[in-house]
């Protein structure tokens, strides 16, 4: 079981700002690490990624840049050479770096391969410069560099056994949902107050998309306009609008960082905005608000460890939104039983939403999942819960989450491959 100090450490480590979609950011980070290690000016870049990284990075916008795709992300990283900035490295793109990256990528000097044996987060980048060859490898989480090499010689490597395992996550996985909530409740308001930065950041990202013209395909703009009267101004409509807006802008390359959760900015949006909006609507105290947000972040990590951070399942819908639903149930006065019911309601409601890559259309999925989360919380807090005989629903929230995980892996591994094949065929046809 986590101690309070370990819980705070985990939150500080995993709730961090992310500038741009984290899949191209991970590619850029690996290239930046390799380039900085070897020095010199980038001449060629070769990237190997998992299918999950590829499908999530091929169609999303890059902040401060007018092109999309993994080759461009890799070229940017090779010229930035700033791995110390981690998930915010793209903030340092200049017009000169942008032009150099475009020229490198469009010259054919950047190549990308998919390693179909790798699942989840996996990036390996080799950068050839005027000084030699640098290589960097990222696994498990988007900023987790596990090895760096220069001309074939290892200059950095995480100790054996630490490349994949996260001891704090393993402790979290061993806990009951009720134990996680109680642990959060043992922390003080001041110890958790740093999480409020994420509320402000993600709200700013939502406002940007709702007020700027030309963002994405107009989802946020339409949902804010008079045409969205059917959504109304009640809590449900506000949550859907803000979640959709922040997601659409972020995945279109808006110049705002968002606060991430479990290595993903979109998950951070899906966790933070619904809980913060519900807290405002309910008149929750500052202390209760930060505790609910902390609980949602930890539960998001917990569920992600079962369904997978990157898979055929939309983890924003299957992990972040159930986590938000549980936290909102707590805000509504629900106890551990009702919190478990909210998770069961979500398992019986939105399980099966696929992940077909990162793109502005994710705004629709996240808005749908956020609405499901609020509905599941409202029902659970008022004693309405689907039966354990229904589908994959189970008596305990832990078993519901395990069942959701089984649907993802092994259940939808073949689906994931088919989704990637469809996307690659589309890409090939567009180039023809």
C-alpha positions as CSV (number, residue, x, y, z in Angstrom):
1,X,0.0,0.0,0.0
2,X,1.2,3.5,-0.8
3,X,2.1,5.8,2.1
4,X,0.9,9.4,2.0
5,X,4.3,10.6,1.0
6,X,4.5,8.1,-1.8
7,X,1.1,9.2,-3.0
8,X,2.2,12.8,-3.1
9,X,5.4,11.8,-4.9
10,X,3.3,9.9,-7.5
11,X,1.0,12.9,-8.1
12,X,3.9,15.3,-8.5
13,X,5.6,13.0,-11.0
14,X,2.5,12.1,-13.1
15,X,0.5,15.3,-13.0
16,X,2.7,17.6,-15.1
17,X,2.2,20.1,-17.9
18,X,2.2,18.7,-21.5
19,X,2.6,21.0,-24.5
20,X,1.2,19.3,-27.6
21,X,-0.1,15.7,-28.0
22,X,2.2,13.4,-26.0
23,X,2.8,10.8,-28.8
24,X,4.6,13.2,-31.2
25,X,6.1,14.8,-28.1
26,X,7.6,11.4,-27.1
27,X,9.1,11.0,-30.6
28,X,10.5,14.6,-30.4
29,X,11.9,13.9,-27.0
30,X,13.7,10.7,-28.0
31,X,15.2,12.6,-31.0
32,X,16.2,15.5,-28.8
33,X,17.9,13.2,-26.3
34,X,19.8,11.4,-29.1
35,X,20.8,14.7,-30.7
36,X,22.0,16.3,-27.5
37,X,24.0,13.3,-26.5
38,X,26.0,13.1,-29.8
39,X,26.1,16.9,-30.6
40,X,26.6,18.3,-34.0
41,X,24.0,19.2,-36.7
42,X,21.3,16.7,-37.5
43,X,21.6,15.1,-41.0
44,X,19.4,12.0,-40.8
45,X,16.9,10.6,-38.3
46,X,15.5,7.1,-38.1
47,X,12.5,6.4,-35.8
48,X,11.0,3.1,-34.7
49,X,7.7,3.2,-32.8
50,X,5.0,0.9,-31.6
51,X,1.8,0.9,-33.6
52,X,0.1,2.7,-30.8
53,X,2.5,5.6,-30.9
54,X,2.2,5.7,-34.7
55,X,-1.6,5.8,-34.8
56,X,-1.8,8.4,-32.1
57,X,0.9,10.6,-33.7
58,X,0.1,10.6,-37.4
59,X,-2.8,13.1,-37.5
60,X,-2.5,15.5,-34.6
61,X,-1.3,19.1,-34.8
62,X,2.0,20.2,-33.4
63,X,2.1,23.5,-31.4
64,X,4.0,26.4,-33.1
65,X,4.2,24.4,-36.3
66,X,2.1,24.0,-39.4
67,X,2.8,20.4,-40.3
68,X,1.6,17.1,-38.8
69,X,3.1,13.7,-38.5
70,X,5.9,11.7,-36.8
71,X,8.6,12.6,-39.3
72,X,8.2,16.3,-38.5
73,X,8.1,15.6,-34.8
74,X,11.3,13.7,-35.0
75,X,13.0,16.4,-37.1
76,X,11.9,19.1,-34.6
77,X,13.4,17.1,-31.7
78,X,16.7,16.6,-33.5
79,X,17.1,20.3,-34.0
80,X,15.8,21.3,-30.6
81,X,18.1,18.9,-28.7
82,X,16.5,19.9,-25.4
83,X,15.4,16.7,-23.6
84,X,15.6,18.4,-20.2
85,X,12.3,20.1,-21.1
86,X,10.6,16.7,-21.2
87,X,6.9,17.0,-22.2
88,X,7.2,20.8,-22.8
89,X,10.2,20.7,-25.2
90,X,8.1,21.9,-28.2
91,X,7.7,25.3,-26.4
92,X,11.1,26.2,-27.7
93,X,10.4,25.9,-31.4
94,X,11.6,29.0,-33.3
95,X,10.9,29.9,-36.9
96,X,14.4,28.9,-37.8
97,X,14.0,25.5,-36.2
98,X,10.6,25.0,-37.8
99,X,12.1,25.7,-41.3
100,X,15.1,23.4,-40.7
101,X,12.8,20.6,-39.5
102,X,10.5,20.9,-42.5
103,X,13.5,20.8,-44.9
104,X,15.0,17.7,-43.2
105,X,11.7,15.8,-43.1
106,X,10.7,16.7,-46.6
107,X,14.2,15.8,-48.0
108,X,13.5,12.1,-47.1
109,X,16.2,12.2,-44.4
110,X,13.7,11.2,-41.7
111,X,12.4,7.6,-41.8
112,X,9.8,5.9,-39.6
113,X,9.3,2.2,-39.0
114,X,6.6,0.4,-36.9
115,X,7.7,-2.3,-34.6
116,X,4.6,-4.5,-34.4
117,X,6.0,-6.6,-31.5
118,X,6.0,-3.5,-29.2
119,X,2.8,-2.5,-27.5
120,X,1.9,0.8,-25.7
121,X,4.5,3.5,-25.4
122,X,7.7,2.6,-27.3
123,X,10.0,5.0,-29.2
124,X,13.5,4.4,-30.4
125,X,15.3,7.2,-32.3
126,X,18.6,7.2,-34.0
127,X,20.0,10.6,-35.0
128,X,23.0,10.9,-37.3
129,X,24.7,14.3,-37.0
130,X,27.9,15.9,-38.2
131,X,29.5,14.6,-35.0
132,X,28.3,10.9,-35.0
133,X,25.3,8.8,-34.2
134,X,23.1,9.2,-31.1
135,X,20.4,6.9,-30.0
136,X,17.6,7.1,-27.4
137,X,14.9,4.7,-26.3
138,X,11.6,5.5,-24.5
139,X,9.3,2.9,-23.0
140,X,6.2,2.6,-20.8
141,X,5.6,6.3,-20.4
142,X,6.1,9.2,-22.7
143,X,9.0,10.9,-20.9
144,X,10.6,7.7,-19.6
145,X,14.0,7.6,-21.4
146,X,15.6,4.3,-20.5
147,X,18.8,4.4,-22.5
148,X,21.0,6.8,-24.5
149,X,23.9,5.8,-26.7
150,X,26.6,7.7,-28.6
151,X,28.3,5.8,-31.5
152,X,27.0,2.5,-30.1
153,X,28.3,3.1,-26.6
154,X,25.9,3.5,-23.7
155,X,26.1,6.8,-21.9
156,X,22.9,6.4,-19.9
157,X,20.8,3.4,-18.9
158,X,18.3,2.9,-16.3
159,X,19.2,0.0,-13.9
160,X,17.9,-3.5,-14.9
161,X,14.4,-4.0,-13.7
162,X,13.5,-0.3,-13.7
163,X,12.9,0.1,-17.4
164,X,9.3,-1.1,-17.2
165,X,8.4,-1.6,-13.5
166,X,7.1,1.4,-11.5
167,X,7.2,0.4,-7.8
168,X,4.7,3.1,-6.8
169,X,2.2,2.0,-9.5
170,X,2.6,-1.6,-8.3
171,X,1.7,-0.5,-4.8
172,X,-1.3,1.5,-6.1
173,X,-2.5,-1.6,-8.1
174,X,-2.5,-3.6,-4.9
175,X,-4.9,-1.2,-3.2
176,X,-8.7,-1.3,-3.1
177,X,-10.5,1.8,-4.5
178,X,-11.8,2.6,-1.0
179,X,-8.2,2.5,0.3
180,X,-7.1,4.9,-2.4
181,X,-9.9,7.3,-1.5
182,X,-9.1,7.1,2.2
183,X,-5.4,7.7,1.5
184,X,-6.3,10.9,-0.4
185,X,-8.6,11.9,2.4
186,X,-5.6,11.7,4.8
187,X,-3.7,14.4,3.0
188,X,-4.2,18.1,3.8
189,X,-5.6,20.8,1.5
190,X,-2.2,22.5,1.4
191,X,-0.4,19.2,0.4
192,X,-2.7,18.8,-2.6
193,X,-3.2,22.5,-3.5
194,X,-0.7,22.2,-6.4
195,X,-3.3,20.2,-8.3
196,X,-5.4,23.4,-8.8
197,X,-2.8,24.6,-11.3
198,X,-4.2,22.0,-13.6
199,X,-7.8,23.4,-13.3
200,X,-6.6,26.8,-14.5
201,X,-4.4,25.5,-17.3
202,X,-7.1,23.2,-18.7
203,X,-9.8,25.9,-18.4
204,X,-7.5,28.3,-20.3
205,X,-7.1,25.7,-23.1
206,X,-10.9,25.3,-23.3
207,X,-11.5,29.1,-23.5
208,X,-8.9,29.4,-26.3
209,X,-10.8,26.9,-28.5
210,X,-14.2,28.4,-27.7
211,X,-13.2,31.9,-28.6
212,X,-10.7,31.5,-31.5
213,X,-11.8,31.0,-35.1
214,X,-10.3,28.3,-37.2
215,X,-9.7,25.7,-34.4
216,X,-10.1,22.2,-35.5
217,X,-13.3,21.5,-37.4
218,X,-15.4,23.8,-35.3
219,X,-16.7,21.5,-32.6
220,X,-16.0,23.8,-29.7
221,X,-17.3,26.9,-31.6
222,X,-20.5,25.1,-32.5
223,X,-21.1,23.8,-29.0
224,X,-20.7,27.3,-27.6
225,X,-22.9,29.0,-30.2
226,X,-26.7,29.5,-30.1
227,X,-27.0,26.4,-32.2
228,X,-26.0,24.4,-29.1
229,X,-29.2,25.4,-27.1
230,X,-30.1,21.8,-26.8
231,X,-27.1,21.3,-24.5
232,X,-28.3,24.1,-22.2
233,X,-26.2,25.9,-19.6
234,X,-26.6,23.3,-16.9
235,X,-23.6,21.3,-15.6
236,X,-23.8,18.5,-18.2
237,X,-23.7,21.0,-21.1
238,X,-20.8,23.0,-19.5
239,X,-18.7,19.9,-18.9
240,X,-19.3,18.6,-22.5
241,X,-18.4,22.0,-24.0
242,X,-15.3,22.6,-22.0
243,X,-13.9,19.0,-22.4
244,X,-14.6,19.1,-26.1
245,X,-13.0,22.6,-26.5
246,X,-9.8,21.8,-24.6
247,X,-9.4,18.6,-26.5
248,X,-10.1,20.0,-29.9
249,X,-7.6,22.8,-29.5
250,X,-4.9,20.7,-28.0
251,X,-5.0,18.1,-30.7
252,X,-5.1,20.8,-33.4
253,X,-1.8,22.2,-32.1
254,X,-3.0,25.2,-29.9
255,X,-0.3,27.2,-28.2
256,X,-1.5,26.2,-24.7
257,X,-0.1,23.6,-22.4
258,X,-2.6,21.4,-20.5
259,X,-2.1,19.5,-17.3
260,X,-1.7,15.8,-18.0
261,X,-2.7,12.7,-16.1
262,X,-1.1,9.3,-16.5
263,X,1.2,10.7,-19.2
264,X,-1.6,12.2,-21.4
265,X,-2.9,15.7,-21.8
266,X,-6.2,14.5,-23.1
267,X,-6.6,12.3,-20.0
268,X,-5.8,15.3,-17.9
269,X,-8.6,17.2,-19.6
270,X,-11.0,14.3,-19.1
271,X,-10.0,14.0,-15.4
272,X,-9.8,17.6,-14.3
273,X,-12.5,19.6,-16.1
274,X,-15.5,17.4,-15.2
275,X,-14.5,17.2,-11.5
276,X,-13.7,20.9,-11.2
277,X,-17.0,21.9,-12.9
278,X,-18.9,19.5,-10.7
279,X,-17.2,20.9,-7.6
280,X,-18.2,24.5,-8.6
281,X,-21.8,23.4,-9.3
282,X,-22.1,21.7,-5.9
283,X,-20.4,24.5,-4.0
284,X,-17.7,22.1,-2.7
285,X,-15.0,23.5,-0.5
286,X,-11.5,24.1,-1.8
287,X,-10.3,21.1,0.4
288,X,-12.9,18.8,-1.0
289,X,-12.2,19.9,-4.6
290,X,-8.5,19.2,-4.4
291,X,-9.1,15.9,-2.8
292,X,-11.6,14.9,-5.5
293,X,-9.1,15.9,-8.2
294,X,-6.3,13.9,-6.5
295,X,-8.5,10.9,-6.2
296,X,-9.4,11.1,-9.9
297,X,-5.8,11.4,-10.9
298,X,-4.8,8.3,-8.9
299,X,-7.8,6.3,-10.1
300,X,-6.9,7.2,-13.6
301,X,-3.4,5.8,-13.1
302,X,-5.0,2.7,-11.5
303,X,-7.4,2.0,-14.4
304,X,-4.8,2.8,-17.0
305,X,-2.6,0.0,-15.6
306,X,-5.3,-2.5,-16.5
307,X,-6.7,-1.1,-19.8
308,X,-3.4,0.1,-21.1
309,X,-2.2,3.7,-21.7
310,X,-2.2,3.1,-25.5
311,X,-4.3,0.3,-27.0
312,X,-7.4,-0.3,-29.1
313,X,-9.5,1.1,-26.3
314,X,-9.8,4.9,-25.8
315,X,-8.2,5.2,-22.4
316,X,-9.6,8.7,-22.0
317,X,-13.1,7.1,-22.1
318,X,-12.2,3.9,-20.3
319,X,-9.9,5.2,-17.6
320,X,-10.0,9.0,-17.2
321,X,-13.8,9.3,-17.4
322,X,-14.6,6.5,-14.9
323,X,-12.0,8.1,-12.6
324,X,-13.8,11.4,-12.9
325,X,-17.2,9.7,-12.3
326,X,-15.9,8.2,-9.1
327,X,-14.6,11.5,-7.9
328,X,-17.8,13.4,-8.7
329,X,-19.8,10.7,-6.8
330,X,-17.6,11.5,-3.8
331,X,-18.3,15.2,-4.3
332,X,-22.0,14.4,-4.4
333,X,-21.8,12.8,-0.9
334,X,-21.4,9.2,-2.0
335,X,-19.4,6.8,0.1
336,X,-17.2,4.0,-1.0
337,X,-20.2,1.8,-2.0
338,X,-21.6,4.5,-4.3
339,X,-18.2,5.3,-5.7
340,X,-17.9,1.6,-6.7
341,X,-21.4,1.8,-8.2
342,X,-20.3,4.7,-10.4
343,X,-17.4,2.6,-11.8
344,X,-19.8,-0.3,-12.4
345,X,-22.2,2.0,-14.3
346,X,-19.3,3.2,-16.5
347,X,-18.2,-0.3,-17.1
348,X,-21.7,-1.1,-18.4
349,X,-22.0,2.1,-20.3
350,X,-19.0,3.2,-22.4
351,X,-16.8,0.0,-22.5
352,X,-15.7,-0.5,-26.1
353,X,-15.1,3.0,-27.3
354,X,-12.2,2.4,-29.7
355,X,-9.0,4.4,-30.1
356,X,-8.4,5.2,-33.7
357,X,-5.5,7.6,-33.2
358,X,-5.1,11.1,-31.8
359,X,-7.0,13.8,-33.8
360,X,-9.4,16.7,-33.3
361,X,-12.3,14.2,-33.5
362,X,-11.3,12.9,-30.1
363,X,-13.1,16.0,-28.8
364,X,-16.4,14.2,-29.6
365,X,-15.3,11.0,-27.8
366,X,-14.2,12.8,-24.7
367,X,-17.4,14.9,-24.5
368,X,-19.4,11.7,-24.8
369,X,-17.4,10.0,-22.1
370,X,-17.5,13.0,-19.8
371,X,-21.3,13.1,-20.2
372,X,-21.4,9.4,-19.3
373,X,-19.3,10.0,-16.3
374,X,-21.6,12.7,-14.9
375,X,-24.7,10.5,-15.6
376,X,-23.0,7.5,-13.9
377,X,-22.1,9.5,-10.9
378,X,-25.6,11.0,-10.5
379,X,-27.2,7.6,-10.7
380,X,-24.8,6.0,-8.3
381,X,-25.0,8.8,-5.8
382,X,-28.8,8.3,-5.8
383,X,-28.7,4.5,-5.5
384,X,-29.2,3.5,-9.1
385,X,-26.7,1.0,-10.3
386,X,-26.7,-1.6,-13.1
387,X,-26.9,-5.2,-12.0
388,X,-23.9,-7.5,-11.5
389,X,-25.5,-9.9,-14.0
390,X,-25.2,-7.4,-16.8
391,X,-22.4,-8.1,-19.2
392,X,-18.9,-7.4,-17.8
393,X,-20.3,-5.7,-14.7
394,X,-19.0,-7.2,-11.4
395,X,-19.8,-6.8,-7.7
396,X,-16.6,-4.9,-6.8
397,X,-15.2,-1.8,-8.7
398,X,-11.8,-3.6,-8.8
399,X,-13.3,-6.5,-10.7
400,X,-15.2,-4.2,-13.0
401,X,-11.9,-2.5,-13.9
402,X,-10.1,-5.9,-14.4
403,X,-12.9,-6.9,-16.7
404,X,-12.5,-3.7,-18.7
405,X,-8.8,-4.4,-18.9
406,X,-9.5,-7.9,-20.3
407,X,-11.7,-6.4,-23.0
408,X,-8.8,-4.2,-24.0
409,X,-6.1,-6.9,-23.7
410,X,-6.3,-9.6,-24.9
411,X,-9.8,-8.9,-26.1
412,X,-9.1,-6.2,-28.6
413,X,-5.5,-6.8,-29.7
414,X,-6.7,-8.0,-33.1
415,X,-8.9,-4.9,-33.3
416,X,-6.0,-2.6,-32.6
417,X,-4.0,-4.2,-35.6
418,X,-7.0,-3.7,-37.9
419,X,-7.5,-0.1,-36.9
420,X,-3.8,0.6,-37.6
421,X,-4.1,-1.2,-41.0
422,X,-7.1,1.0,-42.0
423,X,-5.2,4.1,-41.0
424,X,-2.1,3.1,-42.9
425,X,-4.1,2.3,-46.0
426,X,-5.7,5.8,-45.8
427,X,-2.3,7.4,-45.5
428,X,-0.9,5.4,-48.4
429,X,-3.9,6.3,-50.6
430,X,-3.5,10.0,-49.7
431,X,0.1,9.9,-50.9
432,X,-0.7,8.1,-54.1
